[in-house]
Amino acid sequence: MLCLSGCGKLTSTDDTTSSNNTSKSSKNFQVTGQNDDSQYQGVVEDGKYKTSKSRGVGLSQNTDNLLNLKSFESGMLDISKTQFSPKKYIFQEGQVLSKATVLDWLGRKSKDNPTGLNPEDNGQLDADKRNPMYVQQIEEQDYMKEENGKLVLAGMTIGIGVNRKDYYQKEQYGATFTTDISKDEMIKQGKIAAQKVLERLRKMNKVGNIPIVIAMFEQAPNDSLVGGSFYAYTVSENGSTQIEDWTNTDITSCVFPVTDGKTVPNDNDATSFDGFKSKIENFFPNLAGVTAQAQYKNKKLQGLNVNITTQFYSETEITSFTQYVAQAAKTYLPSGVEVDILVKGSDGTVQSFLARSPDDSDYYTHVFSSY
């Protein structure tokens, strides 16, 4: 989910407006929240949040694994913060690329669609002979600055999601087949697409010579319990149309408990989660599953999203369970990282929520009740 600074009411960025509304703001825009070192303010237009011009395209491309979409958007924000400080820039959903443009770019190149970033259809249906779809999703994020009371485009981040597995059907409504794409080929095709996107952006009047960050995202398979992750990004400045080099992110996502001989960057984290899982399963037998999504950067754990599915029906059971989970999490789960724990019923209903920030030792807990 996009994590903007939105805890407060909508506010003008002008400080001259008095409490009795006798003076008028000299600025013609509003933003969400207040200036913050870690989160962006978002743009409000006519009292409404300003949505992306290509809104919905990313979602339509990721219906089989919505975790990809969440990882994609949050990861773009994290990379953007390395180039566009939340203290100096205001976030705006993409306004340069239209929905039609993004759809054309995500399509195959053809006589009718010369701008398609994916290769032409060679007519082959066998997995190892057909031309796969390499580019899966594209998203734009704009970063604004104020000039003379107006917001102007001062930076842009473009996320490009590429496939390791391309799912396709030989006939409409038929069985789904898969073309596997090697890591090297994925990276190669991603670089080709990024170069084309940069050249096209520079030709657009709204873009000009602003800094452009292009971030490359590896899509997770449809059956993955975690979303994909960004593996590299580049920064184009001073109106450059050529990509000179790439910065590797070394970001890895994985699932706990670890199964099927898979490895994680730190075995101690996996062992800690196993201890946590065993502790709460032994105390409360009515559990349908306990899993976690973990993210690493440079082999260091960044955070955990824990999902617990229960078969509880009594609110007292849920309350007691939540209290016990908070104790077990404090004892067993790694410290110094952000942890979110979601407790859901077997029907998907959220029953309680627990959270801990990297600087805290105790967990905030909340049980959802009915009135």
Disulfide bonds with the S-S distance in Angstrom:
none
